[in-house]
């Protein structure tokens, strides 16, 4: 099997496009490929789609290549327009498809374009290899507004498009780093908003149920996905006083088995865990079922509640141990229709 191919971050693409546009503006030179410095001291060459002069300056474009990483921005065009600003510094602007920060708690203050600190430094260093003059750098991503709806940006207060990201300049295939950085930002926004009792959910079903059954704000709900170990560890670094987890037992029951990354490819099935709990608390083996949802569906209402409460209590205990007793956790289990099938812990902070 061949090795997976690495790619380039949006920050690297923006740095290459900025350098190409400034070089064309400064001395009329254009080329098909351009070398840029990376944060770790290495250098890399990226291909250009085009570079051309405009009425106000110059612009260049690089197409994002995420390698073999399943990145929603793979293939997008990173378009950078530049113009002299009459000063000594670089200034950044969000063009169409690049978001603007609207909430505190992120690395960039509200009102600024969503271009993270490392990409800003990369762009600045790339441009300074061409000229010491002040430049206004405007980054656009055609179609970025629509793509951003598939990301965490709306949740963390980045509106109008995508973020320009990257810490190393290189995208490593199937890396969790981007997901974890987004989750870290989500927790920072919650902290800055004064949230002290967040709600962690695996995904949209859990989020809808949390909003339907409890009093929660937008910043209060954190969509964890599969990164339970990481997010609980990050929660310990913030002044949260209580924590509620809302989700389906087909995902959350894995936590009782020590699977803190619940991705199906990196954790066991939840079904044996739920079957074992069924026999323990109901005193009989579970009816044959292909899924956890099917197992619960086969039970009468009283049996569902007994099993659901027992599972919720076991999850609660596992989370409490993982977080070293720092929180007073609550766990609410739901079926795929969003109905509550079990609960454990004090729910008052969210009622």
HUHU-V424574 format. One record per residue. N is the residue number from 1. RES is the residue in three letters. OMEGA is omega in radians with two decimals (* if undefined). Layout:
# HUHU-V424574
n = (N,N)
res = (RES,RES)
omega = (OMEGA,OMEGA)
This chain:
# HUHU-V424574
n = (1,2,3,4,5,6,7,8,9,10,11,12,13,14,15,16,17,18,19,20,21,22,23,24,25,26,27,28,29,30,31,32,33,34,35,36,37,38,39,40,41,42,43,44,45,46,47,48,49,50,51,52,53,54,55,56,57,58,59,60,61,62,63,64,65,66,67,68,69,70,71,72,73,74,75,76,77,78,79,80,81,82,83,84,85,86,87,88,89,90,91,92,93,94,95,96,97,98,99,100,101,102,103,104,105,106,107,108,109,110,111,112,113,114,115,116,117,118,119,120,121,122,123,124,125,126,127,128,129,130,131,132,133,134,135,136,137,138,139,140,141,142,143,144,145,146,147,148,149,150,151,152,153,154,155,156,157,158,159,160,161,162,163,164,165,166,167,168,169,170,171,172,173,174,175,176,177,178,179,180,181,182,183,184,185,186,187,188,189,190,191,192,193,194,195,196,197,198,199,200,201,202,203,204,205,206,207,208,209,210,211,212,213,214,215,216,217,218,219,220,221,222,223,224,225,226,227,228,229,230,231,232,233,234,235,236,237,238,239,240,241,242,243,244,245,246,247,248,249,250,251,252,253,254,255,256,257,258,259,260,261,262,263,264,265,266,267,268,269,270,271,272,273,274,275,276,277,278,279,280,281,282,283,284,285,286,287,288,289,290,291,292,293,294,295,296,297,298,299,300,301,302,303,304,305,306,307,308,309,310,311,312,313,314,315,316,317,318,319,320,321,322,323,324,325,326,327,328,329,330,331,332,333,334,335,336,337,338,339,340,341,342,343,344,345,346,347,348,349,350,351)
res = (UNK,UNK,UNK,UNK,UNK,UNK,UNK,UNK,UNK,UNK,UNK,UNK,UNK,UNK,UNK,UNK,UNK,UNK,UNK,UNK,UNK,UNK,UNK,UNK,UNK,UNK,UNK,UNK,UNK,UNK,UNK,UNK,UNK,UNK,UNK,UNK,UNK,UNK,UNK,UNK,UNK,UNK,UNK,UNK,UNK,UNK,UNK,UNK,UNK,UNK,UNK,UNK,UNK,UNK,UNK,UNK,UNK,UNK,UNK,UNK,UNK,UNK,UNK,UNK,UNK,UNK,UNK,UNK,UNK,UNK,UNK,UNK,UNK,UNK,UNK,UNK,UNK,UNK,UNK,UNK,UNK,UNK,UNK,UNK,UNK,UNK,UNK,UNK,UNK,UNK,UNK,UNK,UNK,UNK,UNK,UNK,UNK,UNK,UNK,UNK,UNK,UNK,UNK,UNK,UNK,UNK,UNK,UNK,UNK,UNK,UNK,UNK,UNK,UNK,UNK,UNK,UNK,UNK,UNK,UNK,UNK,UNK,UNK,UNK,UNK,UNK,UNK,UNK,UNK,UNK,UNK,UNK,UNK,UNK,UNK,UNK,UNK,UNK,UNK,UNK,UNK,UNK,UNK,UNK,UNK,UNK,UNK,UNK,UNK,UNK,UNK,UNK,UNK,UNK,UNK,UNK,UNK,UNK,UNK,UNK,UNK,UNK,UNK,UNK,UNK,UNK,UNK,UNK,UNK,UNK,UNK,UNK,UNK,UNK,UNK,UNK,UNK,UNK,UNK,UNK,UNK,UNK,UNK,UNK,UNK,UNK,UNK,UNK,UNK,UNK,UNK,UNK,UNK,UNK,UNK,UNK,UNK,UNK,UNK,UNK,UNK,UNK,UNK,UNK,UNK,UNK,UNK,UNK,UNK,UNK,UNK,UNK,UNK,UNK,UNK,UNK,UNK,UNK,UNK,UNK,UNK,UNK,UNK,UNK,UNK,UNK,UNK,UNK,UNK,UNK,UNK,UNK,UNK,UNK,UNK,UNK,UNK,UNK,UNK,UNK,UNK,UNK,UNK,UNK,UNK,UNK,UNK,UNK,UNK,UNK,UNK,UNK,UNK,UNK,UNK,UNK,UNK,UNK,UNK,UNK,UNK,UNK,UNK,UNK,UNK,UNK,UNK,UNK,UNK,UNK,UNK,UNK,UNK,UNK,UNK,UNK,UNK,UNK,UNK,UNK,UNK,UNK,UNK,UNK,UNK,UNK,UNK,UNK,UNK,UNK,UNK,UNK,UNK,UNK,UNK,UNK,UNK,UNK,UNK,UNK,UNK,UNK,UNK,UNK,UNK,UNK,UNK,UNK,UNK,UNK,UNK,UNK,UNK,UNK,UNK,UNK,UNK,UNK,UNK,UNK,UNK,UNK,UNK,UNK,UNK,UNK,UNK,UNK,UNK,UNK,UNK,UNK,UNK,UNK,UNK,UNK,UNK,UNK,UNK,UNK,UNK,UNK,UNK,UNK,UNK,UNK,UNK,UNK,UNK,UNK,UNK)
omega = (-3.11,-3.14,3.12,-3.05,3.06,3.12,-3.10,3.11,3.04,3.09,3.09,3.14,3.13,3.13,3.13,3.14,3.12,-3.13,3.14,-3.12,3.14,3.13,3.09,3.13,-3.05,-3.05,3.04,-3.11,3.08,3.11,-3.12,-3.12,-3.08,-3.14,3.11,3.02,3.07,-3.06,-3.10,3.14,3.08,3.08,-3.13,-3.12,3.13,3.09,3.08,2.97,3.05,2.97,-3.09,3.05,3.09,-3.13,-3.06,-3.10,3.13,3.08,3.10,-3.10,3.04,3.10,-3.10,3.07,-3.11,-3.10,3.14,3.10,3.14,-3.02,-3.12,3.14,-3.14,3.10,3.14,3.10,3.05,-3.03,-3.12,3.06,-3.12,3.07,3.05,-3.13,3.10,3.14,-3.13,-3.01,2.97,3.00,-3.04,-3.13,3.10,3.02,-3.12,3.09,3.04,-3.01,3.06,3.12,-3.13,-3.10,3.06,3.08,3.13,-3.12,3.12,-3.09,3.09,-3.13,-3.13,3.03,-3.07,3.08,-3.00,-3.06,-3.12,3.05,3.08,3.12,3.11,-3.14,-3.13,-3.13,3.12,3.14,-3.11,3.01,-3.13,-3.02,3.03,-3.06,3.08,-3.07,2.97,-3.08,3.12,-3.10,3.11,3.06,3.12,-3.10,-3.08,-3.14,-3.13,-3.13,-3.09,3.12,3.13,-3.09,3.11,-3.02,-3.13,-3.11,-3.07,3.00,3.02,-3.02,3.02,3.12,-3.08,3.04,3.00,-2.95,3.03,3.09,3.12,-3.07,-3.08,3.02,3.11,-3.02,3.07,3.09,3.09,-2.99,-3.13,3.11,-3.11,3.09,3.10,3.10,3.09,3.10,3.12,3.11,3.09,3.12,3.11,3.12,-3.13,3.12,3.12,3.13,3.09,3.11,-3.10,3.09,3.14,3.14,3.08,-3.07,-2.99,-3.14,3.10,3.14,3.13,3.14,3.13,-3.14,-3.11,-3.00,-3.04,3.10,-3.10,3.09,-3.14,-3.11,-3.04,-3.06,-3.14,3.12,-2.98,-3.03,3.14,-2.95,-3.04,3.12,-3.14,-3.05,3.10,3.06,3.10,3.14,3.13,-3.12,-3.10,-3.01,3.08,-3.11,-3.14,-3.09,3.04,3.08,-3.13,3.13,-3.10,-3.14,3.07,3.06,-2.97,3.13,3.12,-3.12,-3.14,3.11,3.14,3.10,-3.09,2.87,-2.97,3.06,-3.06,3.13,-3.08,3.13,3.10,3.09,3.09,-3.02,3.11,3.10,-3.11,3.10,3.13,3.11,3.10,-3.11,-3.10,-3.01,-3.14,3.03,3.12,3.09,3.09,3.03,-3.14,3.14,-3.13,-3.08,3.06,3.10,3.12,3.11,3.12,-3.11,-3.12,-3.07,2.97,-3.04,-3.10,3.12,3.09,-3.10,-3.14,3.14,-3.13,3.13,-3.13,3.10,3.12,3.13,3.13,3.10,3.12,3.14,-3.14,3.13,3.12,3.12,-3.13,-3.11,2.99,3.11,-3.08,-3.13,2.96,-2.97,3.00,-3.13,3.08,3.12,-3.11,2.99,-3.07,3.06,3.12,3.13,-3.13,3.13,3.11,-3.14,3.09,3.10,-3.10,-3.10,-3.04,-3.11,-3.08,-3.12,*)
